[in-house]
Amino acid sequence: MKKHNRPYARVFVSLFLGMTALLVSFGAASAFENSKGELIAPCVAAALYLAFCQFWVAPRGSSGFWAKLPTLVASVAPLLLEVNLPPRTWGIPWVMASGCLGSVIGAMIAQGVTATPQGGTPTADSSNRGRSCRNYLLVGFILLVAIALLIPIGVIPSVLADTNPGINAGPVGTFLGITVLFDLLAALLLGEALWRPGKRDPSSKGTLGTTAFLALWLGLAYGAFGIGILVGELGPGLRIASVVLVLCAVCGLITTALMIVTSVIVDRARLEVDTQTDAGQHSTGTFLTGG
């Protein structure tokens, strides 16, 4: 993508992620329906999720707040759609406030963890950083493949075989099968980045960000299903399936964390190079002008 088009792309991506934040807050509120956490859960979910989104979308290397404002506004704007919902149920003002706070914190964290030391001095050898990034991607790939194997083998058969009326075996089995496809898509992205670098840049924000979001959504879905089945006491067969689902959720969240760490390493390295390049150009210009 051309460099001058990136700000517009960031705004559109941030707007889309803000729409998905609606689903996250709805899901959190539904999970704690008719309980004390019904108002708190969507606020916390919106804040954490939008902080995660802004970590990926906020521009790097821009110290000013105004450079981040367009993506911040775009990510929070979809929450305004909640005005059609009963305030007593969803706590709209609090969800909006927590979403704004989470977005700002996420952008500030992104700026802080990717900032280069003064003078742009490299903090580690580039070959060591490249090796670490590839190792993180490889571990993420292995975890995603493990999830793709565990769900069809250890979960879906148990769900389809269960006759308890408390669970809709067919739809749940279909949903889990669809999640496996998304899991394989994320594994494919990492596989191409690792073994076909000419086709996909291992350090590109698209590869790392897409994998991180897919792994996060899958991890949350597996965790919700696993805990729901475990709490619902639906039988010994489904108890085993719930444990497997929770294990898959942990693997998905670990993969997300690995993509975040890799992104931080890559962004720091790129900003160091940019800083050194700018310093070199400045010194050359000073020499040529006799300054």
C-alpha positions in Angstrom: 0.0 0.0 0.0 1.3 3.4 -0.9 2.6 5.4 2.0 0.3 8.4 1.4 -2.8 6.1 1.6 -1.9 4.6 4.9 -3.7 7.2 7.1 -7.0 6.6 5.3 -6.5 2.9 5.5 -5.9 3.1 9.3 -9.1 5.1 9.7 -11.2 2.5 7.8 -9.6 -0.4 9.7 -10.2 1.4 13.0 -13.8 2.0 12.0 -14.3 -1.7 11.2 -12.7 -2.7 14.5 -15.0 -0.3 16.3 -17.9 -2.2 14.8 -16.5 -5.5 16.1 -16.2 -3.8 19.5 -20.0 -3.6 19.5 -20.2 -7.4 19.3 -17.6 -7.8 22.1 -19.6 -5.5 24.4 -22.9 -7.2 23.5 -21.3 -10.6 24.2 -19.9 -9.5 27.5 -23.2 -8.1 28.6 -25.1 -11.3 27.5 -22.6 -13.5 29.4 -23.4 -11.7 32.6 -27.1 -11.1 32.0 -29.3 -10.7 35.1 -26.2 -10.4 37.4 -24.2 -7.6 39.0 -21.7 -7.8 36.2 -24.2 -6.9 33.5 -23.2 -3.3 33.5 -19.5 -3.7 34.3 -18.7 -6.5 31.9 -19.4 -4.6 28.6 -17.5 -1.5 29.9 -14.4 -3.6 30.7 -14.7 -5.6 27.5 -15.0 -2.5 25.3 -12.1 -0.8 27.1 -9.7 -3.8 26.8 -10.7 -4.7 23.3 -10.4 -1.1 21.9 -7.1 -0.7 23.7 -5.9 -3.9 21.9 -7.3 -2.5 18.6 -5.5 0.9 19.0 -2.3 -0.9 19.8 -2.3 -2.2 16.3 -3.9 0.7 14.4 -2.3 3.8 16.0 0.5 5.3 13.9 4.0 4.5 15.1 6.7 7.1 15.5 4.2 10.0 16.0 4.6 11.6 19.4 1.7 14.0 19.0 -1.8 13.2 20.1 -3.3 14.7 17.0 -1.7 12.2 14.7 -3.6 9.5 16.6 -6.9 11.3 16.9 -8.5 10.1 13.5 -8.1 6.4 14.4 -9.2 7.0 18.0 -12.5 8.7 16.8 -13.1 6.0 14.2 -12.8 3.2 16.7 -15.2 4.8 19.3 -17.8 6.1 16.8 -19.6 2.8 16.3 -20.4 2.6 20.0 -22.8 5.5 19.3 -25.1 2.8 17.7 -25.9 1.7 21.2 -28.1 4.7 21.7 -31.1 2.5 20.5 -30.6 0.1 23.4 -32.1 0.5 26.8 -29.6 2.4 29.0 -30.6 0.5 32.1 -29.5 -2.7 30.4 -26.3 -1.6 28.6 -25.1 1.5 30.5 -24.4 3.4 27.3 -22.5 6.4 28.8 -20.2 4.1 30.7 -19.5 1.9 27.7 -18.7 5.0 25.6 -16.4 6.4 28.4 -14.6 3.1 28.9 -14.2 2.7 25.1 -12.7 6.1 24.8 -10.4 5.5 27.7 -9.3 2.1 26.4 -8.6 3.5 22.9 -6.4 6.3 24.3 -4.5 3.9 26.6 -3.9 1.5 23.8 -2.5 4.2 21.5 -0.3 5.5 24.3 1.0 2.0 25.1 1.8 1.5 21.4 3.7 4.7 21.4 5.6 3.9 24.6 6.6 0.3 23.9 7.8 1.0 20.3 9.7 4.2 21.2 13.4 3.9 20.4 16.1 4.9 22.9 17.5 8.5 22.6 19.8 8.8 19.6 18.2 5.8 17.9 20.8 3.4 19.3 19.9 -0.2 18.5 19.1 -2.2 21.6 20.0 -5.6 20.1 21.7 -7.2 17.2 19.4 -7.3 14.1 20.2 -11.0 13.4 19.2 -11.9 17.0 16.0 -9.9 16.7 15.2 -11.6 13.4 15.8 -15.0 14.9 13.6 -14.2 17.9 10.8 -13.0 15.7 10.9 -16.2 13.5 10.9 -18.3 16.7 7.8 -16.5 18.0 6.1 -17.0 14.6 7.0 -20.7 14.6 5.6 -21.2 18.1 2.4 -19.4 17.1 2.1 -21.6 14.0 2.5 -24.8 16.1 -0.1 -23.6 18.6 -2.6 -22.8 15.8 -2.0 -26.2 14.2 -2.6 -27.8 17.7 -5.9 -26.0 18.0 -6.9 -27.1 14.5 -6.3 -30.7 15.6 -7.8 -30.6 19.1 -11.2 -29.1 18.1 -12.2 -31.8 15.5 -10.7 -34.6 17.6 -11.4 -33.7 21.2 -14.4 -31.4 21.1 -16.7 -31.7 18.0 -17.3 -35.5 18.3 -18.3 -35.1 22.0 -20.6 -32.3 21.3 -22.4 -34.1 18.4 -22.7 -37.3 20.5 -24.3 -35.5 23.5 -28.1 -35.8 23.8 -28.5 -33.3 26.6 -31.3 -30.8 25.6 -29.3 -28.0 27.2 -27.0 -27.8 24.3 -27.9 -27.5 20.6 -25.4 -30.1 19.3 -25.8 -29.4 15.6 -25.4 -25.6 15.6 -22.6 -25.7 18.1 -20.7 -28.4 16.2 -21.1 -26.4 13.0 -19.9 -23.2 14.7 -16.8 -25.0 16.1 -16.1 -26.4 12.6 -16.2 -22.9 11.2 -13.8 -21.7 13.9 -11.3 -24.4 12.7 -11.4 -22.9 9.2 -10.4 -19.5 10.6 -7.7 -21.2 12.8 -6.3 -22.8 9.6 -6.4 -19.4 7.9 -4.3 -17.9 10.7 -1.9 -20.9 10.5 -1.6 -20.5 6.8 -0.6 -16.8 7.2 2.2 -17.7 9.6 3.2 -20.7 7.4 3.6 -18.5 4.3 5.5 -15.9 6.3 7.9 -18.5 7.7 8.5 -20.7 4.7 7.6 -18.5 1.7 9.0 -15.1 2.7 9.0 -14.0 -0.9 5.2 -14.2 -1.0 4.5 -12.7 2.5 6.7 -10.5 4.6 7.1 -12.2 8.0 7.3 -8.8 9.8 4.4 -7.1 8.0 1.7 -5.5 10.1 -0.9 -7.3 8.0 0.5 -10.8 8.8 1.0 -10.1 12.5 -2.2 -8.1 13.1 -4.5 -10.5 11.2 -3.1 -13.5 13.0 -3.3 -11.7 16.4 -7.0 -10.7 15.9 -8.0 -14.2 14.6 -6.2 -15.9 17.5 -7.8 -13.4 20.0 -11.3 -14.0 18.7 -10.9 -17.7 18.6 -9.4 -17.7 22.1 -12.3 -15.7 23.5 -14.9 -17.9 21.7 -13.3 -21.2 22.9 -13.0 -19.8 26.4 -16.6 -18.7 26.5 -17.9 -22.1 25.2 -15.5 -24.1 27.5 -16.4 -22.2 30.7 -20.1 -22.2 29.7 -20.2 -26.0 29.3 -18.2 -26.5 32.5 -20.4 -24.3 34.6 -23.6 -25.8 33.0 -22.8 -29.3 34.2 -23.9 -31.0 31.0 -22.3 -34.3 31.4 -18.9 -36.0 31.7 -18.3 -36.2 28.0 -18.8 -32.5 27.6 -16.7 -31.8 30.6 -13.7 -33.3 28.8 -14.6 -31.2 25.7 -14.8 -28.1 27.9 -11.3 -28.7 29.3 -10.0 -29.0 25.7 -11.8 -25.8 24.7 -10.2 -23.9 27.6 -6.8 -25.3 26.6 -7.4 -24.1 23.0 -8.4 -20.7 24.4 -5.1 -20.5 26.2 -3.2 -21.5 23.1 -5.0 -18.8 21.1 -4.3 -16.1 23.7 -0.6 -17.1 23.8 -0.4 -16.8 20.0 -1.9 -13.3 20.3 0.7 -12.3 22.9 3.5 -13.7 20.7 2.2 -11.6 17.7 2.2 -8.5 20.0 5.8 -9.1 21.1 6.9 -9.7 17.6 5.2 -6.5 16.4 7.0 -4.5 19.2 10.4 -5.9 18.1 9.7 -5.1 14.5 8.4 -1.6 15.1 11.4 -0.7 17.3 13.8 -2.0 14.6 12.1 0.0 11.9 12.0 3.2 13.9 15.7 2.8 14.7 16.5 2.5 11.1 14.3 5.5 10.2 16.0 7.5 13.0 19.4 6.6 11.8 18.5 7.4 8.2 17.1 10.8 9.1 20.2 11.5 11.2 22.4 10.6 8.3 20.5 12.8 5.9 20.7 15.7 8.3 24.4 15.3 8.8 24.9 15.1 5.0 22.8 18.2 4.4 24.8 20.1 7.1 28.1 19.1 5.4 26.9 20.1 2.0 25.6 23.5 3.1 28.7 24.1 5.3 26.5 24.4 8.4 
